[in-house]
Amino acid sequence: MMRRVRTLLGVTAACAVLAAPVAAAQEKQPTARGTGGAAASVDPLATRAAIDVLRKGGNAFDAAIAAASVLGVVEPYSSGVGGGGYMTIREGSSGRIVTLDSRETSPKAMTPNSFFIDGQPPTDAQFPINRYSGLSTGVPGTPALWEYVLRRYGTYSLAKALSYGERVAEHGFTVDQTFFDQTTPNVPYFADVPSTAAIYLDPDGTPRDVGSTIRNPDLAKTYRLIARKGVERGFYRGPLAAAIVAAADNPPLAPTATHTWRKGLMTKSDLSVYRVRRRVPVHIDYHGYEVWGMPPSSSGGTTSLEALNILQHSTPPASRIQTLYRYLEASRLAYADRNAYLGDPAFVRNPLAGLLSGGYAAQRAALIGATAPQGPVAAGEPAATVPAGDAASVDRVGSTTHLSVADRSGNVVAYTFTIEQTGGNGIVVPGYGFLLNNELTDFDTASTTAPNRAEGHKRPRSSIAPTIVTRRKQPFMTVGSPGGASIITTVLQILVDRIDLHMTLPDAIAAPRASQRNSATTEAEPAFQSAPEGQQLISTYKEAYRLPAGNEIGAATGIEFRRGKSRRRGPSFVAVAEPKRRGGGAAAVVTPGR
Ligand code: GLU
C-alpha cells in the first residue's frame, strides 16, 4: 500500500493556518515525545492543526475542535458534520472526567420494524439496501458537540476553530492510496447520487486518482454558515436542516441510478430537538490506575471496563500467554452481557453498577476455563431487577476516526467520531458538501425485542470507547480507536498490553491484535496468528481464529503522560498513532524533546 500522503495545497503566507511548509505537512510520524501539548490522529493535517492551536495558546478543547474540523474534510468517509460521536474529557482545572454523547438520534417516526424488507427482518446480505438509504440516517450530533465543547471548555470561537477545516476544504487535499481504496467499493452507489459523485468520483465515474486534489467549497461554505449563525440556527434549523431532511427523505438520485434507495423518516422537528448529552463516565480502579470510559448509549466503556474487571478478579496469570488468553475470554464474557443488557439509557435500564461490580467480575472470571469455549457463552445476571434482553446484536466493522489531544494544563480530550460505514449512507447533502451518516443501522434492525431495537428518538448502541486512565487522579494515558464492534477489544488489548504486560504505548498500539466478541472464532490479524503466541493459544487453549475483513483491526491513537520536572514546563507527553494500519497516522507535540 502506498504511503498515505496528505498535502495542503495553495498555502499562502496570509493563510497562516498550518503555515509550515507543505513538505513538513507530508511527514507522518507515528510517535512524538516532548512537552507543551500533544496530539495524535490518522491525518497529518489534522494533527498539525491541533498543534498549531496549542502553540498559539489555545487549550486542548480548542485544538480538538480545530483538528476535528480538518478531519471532517480529509476523512470525509469516516467523520464530519453529517455524523456523531463520543468524547471523554479531563478538565485540567478540577481533574474531573466528563463524557459527552453526541450520538446520532433516530427520527420520531422510527419503529422496531422500520428496517424490515418486504415485512421480513433484513438479512446480512441485505445490509446495503438499508445502509445506502435515507432510512439509515440519524440526526447528526457532531456540530452540536463542537459548539458545546467550545462554549463550555474552550477559549476559541466556533468560527476560529472551524477556520482550520474551512481552509483545507477550500484549498483541497491530495488523494492518497488509502482514500482511493476507501472510495472503490462505494463507486456503484456514489454514482447514483450526483452531489456525491461530483466531489468523490472523476467524470468517468471512477474514484478520484491517487495524487489528484479534492476541493470542497460547499463544505467550506457550510463551516462558514455554522460559524456565522451558530449550530442552532445554522445547522439544526433553517435551510441546511431542510436540505438534510430533503436528502434523507427523498434521496437526490440521478435519473440513471441503478439502485433503489429507501426513503427516510426524518422531519425538521427531529433536527430541532437534538441535544448533546453530558453523562457520568463509567469507571473502575484497575491495578492502581483509575480507568474512565464512555457509558451508554455507547457500550464501549462499560464492556471494556467489565472485561478489565474480570481480568482483575481472575487468578493472576503466570505467563504472557495466559494473560492474552484471559484477555480474549474476559472479552467474550463481557460481550455476552453487552448484547443482552446495553442500549440507549433513555429506553433501557442499563445495569451498570452490577456489570462493573467486583463481585460480579469474580463470578464471571470463574467461568474462564482451561480451554476456550467453541461458541458463544450466555449473558450473566448482574442485577436481578433488570431482565436480560434478546441477545441479538450488531457486530459490524465500519469506519470512524479517533483523535487524542492534551495540553500542558492537564486538559485531555479523547474523541471518537464517525458516520458509521466508510462513506456513510453515500449521500452528500446537495449544496453543503458533507456525507450523511448511516448510523441507524447500528440498531439491531432485525429484532423487535432486543434492548438495541430501533425506536423513535433513540440513539443506536455504539461500541465507541474513548478512554482516559489516571493514576492518583493525574493523567496517565488516553486511548481510543475506530473499528465498530472491535473498538472495545482494541482499546482493551492496548490497556492490557500497556498496564499488565508493561509494553510501551507505541509498542502496545503497534502490536498485532486479536478480537473475541463472543463467537466461535476469534478474529486475529495475520501477524497475531503467525506469532508464537498465536500458535500457543491454538495448541494450549484451543482458541480458533479467522481473519477479519481487510486483515486489520482498529486504527488507534493515544497519549501517555509523564509528570514534568518543573511546574513551569508542565508534563511531558508521548503522542502515538498507528505506524502502519490505515496507512499510518500522525503524532506530534508542541516542543519536541525526549
Ligand atoms: N458505528 C460504529 C459504532 O458506533 C462506529 C463505526 C465503526 O468504527 O465501525 O460502534
Residues whose N, C-alpha, C, O or C-beta is under 5 A from the ligand:
A	BS01	LIG	R396 V397 G398 S399 T400 T418 E420 D442 S462 S463 I464 P482 G483 G484
